[in-house]
Amino acid sequence: MSKLEIYQQISGLLVKLFELDADDIKPESRLYEDLDLDSIDAVDLVVHLQKATGKKIKPESFKSVKTVQDIVDAIDALLDSEEP
């Protein structure tokens, strides 16, 4: 899966789960400040990303995530790893 495909999937999830406007979602959008997500929203997003990727997402992988692009990079790294 390419980074563009990951970005599109994450954008779709953000729109679907949190009723965000697709035009507000950009790679540099900050999750908490710009998109107004909270920690419970972040956990919900991780759960949906685990289902979408079929991979377990370790909490430490997402501790430093601040922007939509950070999520894309973390999922890309996860998909590139050999661990299930």
C-alpha distance (Angstrom), angle and dihedral (degrees) to the residues before:
residue distance angle dihedral
M1 . . .
S2 3.81 . .
K3 3.79 124.3 .
L4 3.81 88.8 -110.3
E5 3.80 90.8 55.2
I6 3.81 90.3 47.6
Y7 3.81 90.3 49.5
Q8 3.81 91.5 49.7
Q9 3.79 91.5 49.3
I10 3.81 92.4 48.6
S11 3.80 91.3 47.3
G12 3.79 89.7 51.0
L13 3.78 91.3 50.2
L14 3.81 92.3 49.1
V15 3.81 90.7 51.7
K16 3.81 93.7 44.9
L17 3.81 99.4 41.7
F18 3.77 101.6 36.5
E19 3.81 102.3 24.3
L20 3.79 91.8 -121.8
D21 3.79 122.2 164.1
A22 3.81 109.0 -105.0
D23 3.82 89.0 -137.4
D24 3.83 89.8 61.9
I25 3.81 92.8 57.1
K26 3.78 113.2 89.6
P27 3.82 130.8 152.2
E28 3.81 90.3 -104.0
S29 3.83 94.2 47.4
R30 3.80 110.2 124.1
L31 3.79 111.1 -131.1
Y32 3.78 98.5 -140.2
E33 3.79 103.4 29.0
D34 3.82 103.2 34.2
L35 3.80 102.5 26.9
D36 3.82 95.5 33.4
L37 3.80 95.6 -131.8
D38 3.78 120.7 156.2
S39 3.80 131.8 -152.8
I40 3.81 93.0 -88.5
D41 3.81 89.4 53.0
A42 3.80 89.0 51.0
V43 3.82 91.3 53.2
D44 3.81 90.1 48.5
L45 3.80 89.9 51.1
V46 3.82 91.9 50.2
V47 3.83 90.6 51.1
H48 3.82 90.7 52.9
L49 3.81 91.9 45.2
Q50 3.81 89.9 52.4
K51 3.80 89.6 53.9
A52 3.81 91.8 46.6
T53 3.81 94.8 48.7
G54 3.78 99.0 33.3
K55 3.80 87.9 -134.3
K56 3.78 132.0 115.0
I57 3.78 110.8 -113.4
K58 3.78 113.2 -147.0
P59 3.82 114.3 -139.2
E60 3.81 91.2 -127.9
S61 3.81 88.6 60.6
F62 3.77 89.2 64.1
K63 3.81 101.8 38.0
S64 3.81 92.7 92.1
V65 3.81 95.6 41.4
K66 3.79 110.5 120.8
T67 3.81 105.8 149.6
V68 3.79 138.9 37.9
Q69 3.83 88.3 -106.0
D70 3.81 89.4 54.9
I71 3.81 88.6 57.8
V72 3.80 91.1 48.6
D73 3.82 90.6 50.8
A74 3.83 92.8 46.7
I75 3.82 92.7 49.6
D76 3.81 91.2 45.0
A77 3.81 90.2 52.9
L78 3.80 90.4 46.4
L79 3.79 92.4 51.6
D80 3.81 90.5 47.7
S81 3.80 91.8 52.9
E82 3.76 120.1 92.0
E83 3.80 94.8 -134.0
P84 3.81 116.9 104.7
